[in-house]
Every structure is written in structure tokens, then in C-alpha cells.
Amino acid sequence: SKLTLSEANQRLKMFLHKHNLQSFCFHLNTMDTSTHFNKKDYTLMSDDVRQWYNYYQANQYYKADGLLQKCRANQLPIIWSVAKQLNQATKQDEKSMYRDYWQQGWRFGIHVPVHHHSGDVAILTVLTKEGGVPLSLLKKHQYDLLVLGNIYLENIWSYLDNVNSHNTTAPQLSKRQQQCLKLIADG
């Protein structure tokens, strides 16, 4: 049988939790460049990231976040350290953002760009707090996260297309996508 959106969400969370990568955010926001209206907007995140995400959005840090722009232009994951980014920041708003990351306890992160054939990009982010997951674990799982993010995006895309067309049919993964998702989740 095919996966529903809820089952796909559960598989994503299961993989992340199994590998001690509990603090995450998967975000897709696409904009129609002719109208400047959002075409698709979807976010799935862990509860501990939700407060930071809301703070980040409220302060419009996405405008100052150079890593976010770099991520959209790259195909491979970007692993980063809050301390190093703070040291390298040249703009005041970017420095403020990384100081706030630090004050909230976040120390390392990985941004995994997930490119859709439409040209849109989603980002799977995993964050670690002080005393939490070591940087080496992010490095170890970066390519697993890349594959997982791509399979997950295909599922989300179908779901959003269904929502936009007012079709309530559950999104479906192909049998092969289900197998890949299960293999990744099982480790």
C-alpha cells in the first residue's frame, strides 16, 4: 500500500530520531515571480525548533542569512558552526542572527538543499544544541539526509498539488520511493 502524508512525515521523523537528529525543520516556500504570491508553502519541524523558527521569521533573518542563499545555489549539504559563521559575518543583521542562535543554545547545523525539477528548492535543516549531537554525526549522515530530503520533497510536492487543486486524495509515493524511504529509516 502507498504512504499517506502522515506516514511519510512519520518515516522522516523516525529516521531522524533513530540517528539522534531530533532538532529539524523541513521548509518549502515557493514564490510565483510574476505575482510575488506564494505558490507552495509547507513546513514540518520538531517542537524544539519551532520557537527558534518563529523568532527567526519574526526578525526576518531569512533576509540576512547568507547560508540560506548559498544553500539554494548548491546541490550538496552545507555543514556549519554558529561560532564560525558569527566570526565570518560582515553585516550587522547577520551578526545579530548568529548571536541569537548562540544565545538560544544552538551550536551546529546542516542545511540540506532539496531541488525539485520545477526549479524550486526546499531545505532540510538539522540543528544541534550545546552538549548535543556532535558535528561528526552531522557529517556522517549528510548524504542520507540528502536522499531522504529528495524522496520526502516528492511526496510533499504531490500533496501540495492535491491541496492546490482542491483534491483531497492522499499523496502517493512510488513503490521504489517507499522502499528507499524505508531503507533510510531502518538505517
C-alpha positions as CSV (number, residue, x, y, z in Angstrom):
1,S,0.0,0.0,0.0
2,K,1.1,3.6,-0.6
3,L,2.2,6.1,2.0
4,T,0.0,8.9,3.1
5,L,1.4,12.3,4.1
6,S,1.1,11.4,7.7
7,E,3.1,8.1,7.1
8,A,5.8,10.0,5.2
9,N,6.1,12.5,8.0
10,Q,6.4,9.7,10.5
11,R,9.1,8.0,8.4
12,L,11.1,11.2,8.2
13,K,10.9,11.7,12.0
14,M,11.7,8.1,12.6
15,F,14.9,8.3,10.6
16,L,16.0,11.5,12.3
17,H,15.2,10.2,15.8
18,K,16.9,6.9,15.2
19,H,20.1,8.7,14.4
20,N,19.7,11.2,17.3
21,L,19.0,14.1,14.9
22,Q,15.8,15.2,16.6
23,S,16.0,19.0,16.1
24,F,15.0,19.6,12.5
25,C,13.0,21.8,10.1
26,F,11.9,20.9,6.5
27,H,10.8,24.0,4.8
28,L,9.4,24.6,1.3
29,N,8.3,28.0,0.2
30,T,8.0,28.8,-3.5
31,M,7.0,32.1,-5.0
32,D,5.4,33.0,-8.3
33,T,7.9,35.6,-9.6
34,S,5.2,37.3,-11.7
35,T,2.7,37.8,-8.9
36,H,5.0,37.6,-5.8
37,F,2.4,35.3,-4.2
38,N,3.4,32.0,-2.5
39,K,2.6,29.1,-4.7
40,K,3.5,26.4,-2.2
41,D,4.3,26.7,1.5
42,Y,5.0,23.7,3.7
43,T,6.9,23.4,7.0
44,L,7.4,20.3,9.2
45,M,9.6,20.8,12.3
46,S,10.4,19.4,15.7
47,D,8.9,21.2,18.7
48,D,12.2,22.4,20.0
49,V,13.0,24.2,16.7
50,R,9.5,25.8,16.4
51,Q,10.3,28.6,18.9
52,W,13.6,29.5,17.1
53,Y,11.9,29.3,13.7
54,N,9.1,31.7,14.8
55,Y,11.8,34.1,16.2
56,Y,13.9,33.8,13.0
57,Q,10.8,34.6,10.9
58,A,9.6,37.5,13.1
59,N,13.1,39.1,12.9
60,Q,13.2,38.5,9.1
61,Y,16.6,36.8,9.5
62,Y,16.0,35.0,6.2
63,K,16.9,38.3,4.5
64,A,20.3,38.4,6.2
65,D,21.0,34.6,6.1
66,G,23.9,34.2,3.6
67,L,23.9,30.4,4.2
68,L,20.3,30.2,3.1
69,Q,21.2,31.9,-0.2
70,K,24.3,29.7,-0.6
71,C,22.2,26.6,0.1
72,R,19.7,27.4,-2.6
73,A,22.5,27.7,-5.1
74,N,24.2,24.4,-4.1
75,Q,23.4,20.8,-4.6
76,L,25.2,19.4,-1.6
77,P,24.6,19.8,2.1
78,I,26.3,22.7,4.0
79,I,27.5,21.9,7.5
80,W,28.1,25.0,9.6
81,S,29.2,26.1,13.1
82,V,27.4,29.1,14.7
83,A,30.7,30.4,16.1
84,K,32.5,30.3,12.7
85,Q,29.5,32.0,11.0
86,L,29.5,34.7,13.7
87,N,33.2,35.2,13.2
88,Q,32.8,35.5,9.4
89,A,29.7,37.6,9.3
90,T,30.2,41.1,7.8
91,K,26.8,42.6,8.1
92,Q,25.3,43.7,11.4
93,D,21.9,41.9,10.9
94,E,23.8,38.6,10.1
95,K,25.9,39.0,13.2
96,S,22.8,39.6,15.3
97,M,21.2,36.5,13.8
98,Y,24.2,34.3,14.8
99,R,24.4,35.9,18.3
100,D,20.8,35.0,18.7
101,Y,21.5,31.4,17.5
102,W,24.2,31.2,20.2
103,Q,22.1,32.7,22.9
104,Q,19.3,30.1,22.2
105,G,21.9,27.4,22.7
106,W,22.3,26.3,19.0
107,R,25.9,25.4,18.1
108,F,26.0,23.5,14.8
109,G,23.7,22.9,11.8
110,I,23.4,21.3,8.5
111,H,21.3,22.8,5.6
112,V,20.4,20.1,3.0
113,P,19.2,21.7,-0.2
114,V,16.5,19.7,-1.9
115,H,16.0,20.7,-5.5
116,H,12.8,19.9,-7.3
117,H,12.7,19.6,-11.1
118,S,10.4,22.7,-11.2
119,G,13.4,24.7,-10.0
120,D,12.1,25.3,-6.5
121,V,14.2,24.4,-3.5
122,A,13.2,23.1,-0.1
123,I,15.7,23.0,2.8
124,L,16.0,20.3,5.4
125,T,17.8,21.7,8.4
126,V,19.1,19.8,11.4
127,L,20.4,21.8,14.4
128,T,22.3,20.8,17.4
129,K,22.5,22.4,20.8
130,E,25.4,22.8,23.2
131,G,26.3,19.3,24.6
132,G,24.1,17.7,22.0
133,V,24.8,15.9,18.7
134,P,28.5,16.3,17.7
135,L,29.4,17.8,14.3
136,S,30.8,14.4,13.3
137,L,27.3,12.9,13.3
138,L,26.0,15.6,11.0
139,K,28.9,14.9,8.6
140,K,28.3,11.1,8.8
141,H,24.6,11.4,7.8
142,Q,24.7,14.3,5.3
143,Y,24.2,12.2,2.2
144,D,21.5,10.1,3.9
145,L,19.7,13.4,4.7
146,L,20.1,14.5,1.1
147,V,18.4,11.3,-0.3
148,L,15.8,11.4,2.4
149,G,15.0,15.1,1.7
150,N,14.6,14.4,-2.0
151,I,12.2,11.5,-1.5
152,Y,10.3,13.5,1.1
153,L,10.0,16.5,-1.2
154,E,8.5,14.4,-4.0
155,N,5.8,13.3,-1.5
156,I,5.2,16.9,-0.3
157,W,5.0,18.2,-3.8
158,S,2.2,15.8,-4.7
159,Y,0.4,16.7,-1.5
160,L,0.6,20.4,-2.3
161,D,-0.5,19.9,-5.8
162,N,-3.5,18.0,-4.5
163,V,-4.3,20.8,-2.0
164,N,-3.9,23.5,-4.6
165,S,-6.3,21.6,-6.9
166,H,-8.8,21.0,-4.1
167,N,-8.3,17.3,-4.5
168,T,-8.3,15.5,-1.1
169,T,-6.7,12.3,-2.3
170,A,-3.7,11.4,-0.1
171,P,-0.3,11.9,-1.7
172,Q,1.4,8.8,-3.0
173,L,5.0,7.6,-3.2
174,S,6.0,5.1,-5.8
175,K,6.9,1.6,-4.6
176,R,10.6,2.4,-5.2
177,Q,10.4,5.7,-3.2
178,Q,8.7,3.7,-0.4
179,Q,11.5,1.2,-0.4
180,C,14.2,3.9,-0.3
181,L,12.4,5.8,2.5
182,K,12.1,2.5,4.5
183,L,15.8,1.6,3.9
184,I,16.9,5.0,5.0
185,A,14.6,5.0,8.1
186,D,15.8,1.5,9.0
187,G,19.5,2.6,8.8
